[in-house]
Amino acid sequence: MVEPIDPDQLTLILKAASDPTRRAILTHLAQEGPARVTEIAARFVISLNAVSKHIMVLERAGLVSRKTHWREHLIEVLMQPLGEIDR
């Protein structure tokens, strides 16, 4: 039996994925693999701080994970929550 996705989590996922900048971040990570926040920010004409905030929204929705080693933050896309939407 397939368990239904939590409606609150579904709302977080859909809101996070509704923004064009966040979708571009997800697309970049899906195509290129994990990247540092600074590498992601270099692709946009917005500030590093703005990109960081977009990444935090994606993290709260469970669409990306962050691995921190000292000052380096490596961001990786998580495809499983997107698959939940298909269900």
Summary of the structure (lengths in Angstrom):
residues: 87
radius of gyration: 13.2
end to end distance: 11.9
largest distance: 45.7
contacts: 230
relative contact order: 0.22
helix: 57%
strand: 16%
